[in-house]
Amino acid sequence: MKVLIVEDEDLAADRLKRILKKVDPSIEVMEKLDSVSATVKWLKQHEPELIFLDIHLSDGSGFSIFDQVTVPAPVIFTTAYDEYAIQAFKVNSVDYLLKPISKDELHQSLEKYKSLYQESKWSQEHIDQLLQNIQSQASQYQKRLLVQVGQKLKSIPTHEMAYFEAKNKMVLLNTFDQQELPIDYSLDKLEKILDSAQFFRINRQLMINFTAIKQMHQYPKGRVKIDLEPPVQDIAIVSVERAKVFKQWLEQ
């Protein structure tokens, strides 16, 4: 089976490629692309049998690809959307993989693809209906937080949030563009309102975005040391109490 991966997060793309090989060694990853424009150009010259497509790409929505080029293969979406939107995928016989991707879920998605693709071809109507359903669904998680910057208020989308740090009796939001902003939320509250598939509290002081993980290292007493991007001022260590759950979170 010849597969195309469209994913702008290198860590997530490499993980998907690695698990694909474990699930089915015969799978050939034809290419890994990270943008809408590159994918449109590539699909004009190649025909994969299956596409893994992230919805949020560096230069726009993955759905916009279907407006610019004929997509010759079924698509399995990789996404951090909540369960309501995920249900919209299922209703339209389109599978998804919720990041971070697990081996078992990937295997089930591949089996579903094989079953469905034998019965019918992919169609633009599927895509149109899928997009309509997703856009009509309300999220169970907050997608933005309102913060004060000087005398101004600013709404920060979650994809710009790298990590939250409890420091000096306040919580600071650190963004990927290296802003450090005080917010009126405790880490306990953030755990409840942000997507647990994307954000994880590694200890009492620090809650991180999966996308902010640069590297991970074994640390004494079964703990894990994390290199974050942007870097955190203190060492980011997954506590002993959280280490086991953290590793399970990485394999979801």
Secondary structure, DSSP 8 states (H G I E B T S, - for coil): -EEEEE-S-HHHHHHHHHHHHHH-TT-EEEEEE-SHHHHHHHHTT---SEEEEESEETTEEGGGHHHHS---S-EEEEE---HHHHHHHHHTT--EEESS--HHHHHHHHHHHHHHHHH----HHHHHHHHHHHHHS--SS-SEEEEEETTEEEEEEGGGEEEEEEETTEEEEEETT--EEEES--HHHHHHHS-TTTEEE-SSSEEEEGGGEEEEEEEGGGEEEEEESS--SS-EEE-HHHHHHHHHHHT-
